[in-house]
């Protein structure tokens, strides 16, 4: 017979001892409840867009331009 306990890791480091939701591998508090868990495709990862490839590349271009401007201004002194 299979184990009917959740087994999710809890804050103290041990395993959750709650019963699993019927047809699931976790209890209601650790992802067995309807609507719980992350959305398909992990849409939350792009919520603000700060770490997309485009945003990182744009920040690099801005830093490069600022560095060139500093060099130019120091040359004018």
Secondary structure, DSSP 8 states (H G I E B T S, - for coil): ----B---B-TTSSB--SB--TTSSS-IIIIISTT-S--TT-GGGGSS-TTSHHHHHHHHHHHHHHHHHHHHHHHH-
